[in-house]
Amino acid sequence: MADDSFLILAVAGSLRRHSYNRGLVRASIELAPQGTRIEPYDIGSIPPYNGDIEAAGDPEPVLDFKRHIRAANALLIATPEYNYGIPGVLKNAIDWASRPPTDSALWRKPLAIVGASSGRGATIRAQLALRQTFLFTESYALLKPELAIAQAAQYFDSEGNLHDENIRELLKGIIMALVDWAHLVRPG
């Protein structure tokens, strides 16, 4: 396999520049195994979903997001947990990408979900809610390994960079498992 031939699109569910979940995306780029490239994608410019706007044609930020998803072999989603659920900005981006249902960019796309939170509950509820959301698009969510980091401040520096070597190894394992998973569920 040639270098960087397997592409993972990485999306953080937080818009904050120094968020823990953007830190997970940055760390994943550093930890990508040979032959894999991880490309971050910022969902901040995607407008709120509106069926009237969709009927008139997807806005350019939505088209761009869908193009990037289609070009990727897999997705890595790093999500915080807000009020026991998915951040609105992340759910909104997924809603746009799932449309139209007959030609969704997410249709049977392999993906892995990770997350970090300052709370003791980590991101378990948000990750479960994302898995439920991806049932609609029949996206292939990696079952295990899992990564839900609780009380994340101890593992990240003030700029949101992941410095804990044990968690970095877990994240690397998830990336490698995602590559294997993607080849299994979507061979060729």
N, C-alpha and C positions, 0 to 999 in steps of 0.2 A: 504494500500500500504506500503510495506516495505521501510525502509530508503534507499535512493539513488537508487531506482528501476527505475527511469526515468532519462535517460542520454541525456544531451545536449552537443554536441561537439561545442566548441566556437573557432572561427577563427578570428584573427585580420589581416586586410589587410595591415598592416604596419610591417616592420621588425625591426624598431627601438625599442630597449629595453624599453625606457621610453615614448613611443608614447601614445597619448591620447586613441587610439583605443585598445592598449594592456591594458591600464588602465580600459577601459570599460569591457574587458574580465575579468580582475582580480576582479573588483567590482561585476560582475555577479556571480562569484564563491562565493563570500561572501554573496550575496543576494539570493542565491538559496533557494527556499522554501523546507520545509521538504518533503522527498520523491524524491527529485531531486538532481542530481549531475551534475555539469558543469565541463567538462574536456577541458582545453585549448589545442589547437593544433597549432604548429609552422610550417608554410608552407615554411620556408626559405630553406629547403634542396631539395625542389621539383625542378627538372631541367626544363629548357625551353621546352615547348611542341614541339615534333618533330615526325611527322607521321612515319618516318623511324625507330626511336627508338621504338615507340609503336608497329610497325609491328614485331619487334624482341622480344618484351615482355616488359611489364612495368618495369621501374627501381624500386628498392626496396622502395625508398621514396614515389613513386606514389602508389605502392601496399599498403604500410602502411597507407597512407592517405585514400585510398578507404576502407580499412578494418575498420578504425576508423569511417568513415561516415556511413558505413553499420551497425556498432554496435550501433550507436547512434539512439535515438528515434527522435531527432530533431537537427537542426543546429542553432547556433547564429553567425551571421557574423557582425563584427564591422569594418567598412570601413572608411578610410579617403577619400578625394576627391583630385585627382591629375589632373590638367588641365581639369576640368569639367567632369572627368570620374573616372573609376575604376582603382586602382593601377594595374600596369602590373603584379606584383607578385600574386595578388589575382585572376585576370582574368586567368592567366596561371594555377593556381591550379584548378580552376573551369573547365577549358578546359580539363585537364587531368582527373578529376573526372567524367566528362560527357561522357567519352569514355569507351567502345564502346557504341554508342547510344542505341543499343538493350539490354544492360545490365549496364546502368549507375548507379553508386553508389548514384547519386542524384535523380534518378527517383522517382518522387512523394514524395520526402523527405520534411517534414514540416520544415520551417525555419523562422527566424526573422532577419531583417536587422536593424542595428543601426549604428551610426557614429558620429565622432567628428572631427572638423577642426578648425584651427586658423582663417580662413576667416569668413566673414559675411554671406556667402551663405551656411554655414554648409556643409552637405554632401548630399544634396537633389538630385543633378544630378547623383552622383555616386550610390545612392540608387535606383534611377529610372533605371539606366543602369543595375544594378544587377538584378532588377525585370525582365527586358527584357531578360537578359541572361538566367534566370531560366525558361522562357517560353519553351525553347527547351527541358529541362529535365522534364517539367511539375511538377517542385517542387512547393510545396504549401507555398508560401510566405505569412506570416501574413500581413493582410491589415492595421490593427490598433491595438493598439496604435503605434505611430511612435516616434522615437527619433533621431533628427538630431541637434547636438550641434554646434552652431556657437561661434566664439571667445572663444574657449575652455580653453585658458590659465587661465581664472578666475575661472574655476571649477575643475582644476587639480593642484596638487603640482608639484614641479620640477622633481619628479621621475615618473610622469604620473599617479599618484593615484587620483582617483575621490574622492573629499572631499565635494562636494556640496550635501547636504541632499535632496533637492528637486529633483535633477536629479537622485540621487540614488533611490528614491521612484519611479520615472518614469521608470527607468531600471528594478526595481523589478516588476513593473506592467507588463512590456513587457515579462519578463520571465514567470510570471504566465499566461499571455495570450497565450504565446507560448505552454505551457504545455496543456492548455485547447484546443487550436487550433489543436495540434497534436492528441489529443484523438478524436477530432471531425472528422478530415479528414482521420485519419488512426486508426480506432477503433481496440481495441485488441492489 
